[in-house]
């Protein structure tokens, strides 16, 4: 069973009409319990980490936050692999994020522990 924060991240991902095959949503829980959200932006070059949901979310996080990232197909609402790219993972590590949870499928998720 996927954590409920994945459903929140999925809603964030699909919060705007988008013609792409997949949308990415990210939710962060700060150490004080505050929830912050972000989604990826449309850009001609999706390899630019500054348009990635994780990168945009990092601007709103504090130390020891927990991050949930979902890649979802709007048509059938199925989850897909949303493991952060190396640049986004590096940015989240620099923000001292504790753990990143990312979707793999509708039934699986992965975990990256950054701080032990």
C-alpha positions in Angstrom: 0.0 0.0 0.0 1.3 3.4 -0.9 1.6 6.1 1.7 -1.3 8.7 1.7 1.2 11.5 0.8 1.5 9.9 -2.7 -2.2 10.7 -3.2 -1.6 14.3 -2.2 1.4 14.5 -4.6 -0.7 13.0 -7.4 -3.3 15.7 -6.9 -0.6 18.3 -7.0 0.8 16.8 -10.2 -2.6 16.9 -12.0 -3.5 20.3 -10.6 -3.2 22.0 -14.1 -4.4 20.9 -17.5 -1.3 19.4 -19.2 -0.9 17.6 -22.5 2.2 15.6 -21.4 2.0 11.9 -21.0 3.2 12.1 -17.4 3.1 14.8 -14.6 5.3 14.9 -11.6 4.1 16.1 -8.1 6.2 16.5 -5.0 5.2 17.0 -1.4 7.5 17.8 1.4 6.8 17.5 5.2 9.0 20.0 7.1 10.3 19.0 10.5 7.6 21.1 12.1 4.8 19.2 10.2 4.1 21.9 7.6 3.3 20.4 4.2 4.7 22.1 1.1 3.9 21.2 -2.5 5.3 21.6 -6.0 4.8 20.2 -9.5 7.0 20.1 -12.6 6.9 22.9 -15.1 6.5 22.7 -18.8 9.8 23.5 -20.6 11.2 22.7 -24.0 14.1 20.9 -22.3 12.9 18.6 -19.5 16.5 17.8 -18.6 16.8 21.1 -16.9 16.5 20.4 -13.1 15.1 23.9 -12.4 11.8 22.8 -13.9 11.6 19.6 -11.9 9.1 19.3 -9.0 11.8 18.2 -6.6 14.1 21.1 -7.4 11.2 23.6 -7.0 10.1 21.9 -3.8 13.7 22.2 -2.3 13.3 26.0 -2.2 10.4 25.5 0.4 12.1 22.8 2.6 14.1 23.0 5.8 16.4 20.5 7.5 15.2 17.0 8.1 12.2 17.2 5.8 10.6 14.1 4.2 9.8 14.2 0.5 7.3 12.2 -1.6 7.5 12.3 -5.4 4.9 10.8 -7.8 5.0 10.4 -11.5 1.4 10.0 -12.8 -0.3 9.5 -16.1 -3.3 11.8 -16.1 -5.4 9.7 -18.5 -5.6 6.5 -16.4 -4.1 7.9 -13.2 -1.4 5.2 -13.0 1.8 5.8 -11.2 5.2 5.3 -12.8 8.9 5.5 -11.7 9.6 8.9 -10.2 13.1 8.4 -8.8 14.7 11.9 -8.6 17.4 12.6 -11.1 21.0 12.9 -9.8 20.8 16.8 -9.8 17.6 16.9 -7.9 18.8 14.3 -5.4 22.0 16.4 -4.9 19.9 19.5 -4.2 17.7 17.7 -1.7 20.8 16.2 0.0 22.2 19.8 0.3 19.0 20.8 2.0 19.5 18.0 4.5 16.3 16.2 3.5 16.0 13.0 5.6 14.2 10.7 3.3 12.8 10.6 -0.3 9.9 8.3 -1.1 9.2 7.9 -4.8 6.6 6.0 -6.8 7.6 3.0 -8.8 4.0 1.8 -9.7 0.5 1.8 -8.3 1.6 -0.8 -5.7 5.3 -0.1 -5.1 7.5 2.8 -4.0 11.2 3.3 -3.4 13.1 4.9 -0.6 16.2 7.0 -0.6 17.6 7.6 2.9 19.9 10.7 2.8 20.5 11.2 6.5 20.8 8.3 8.9 
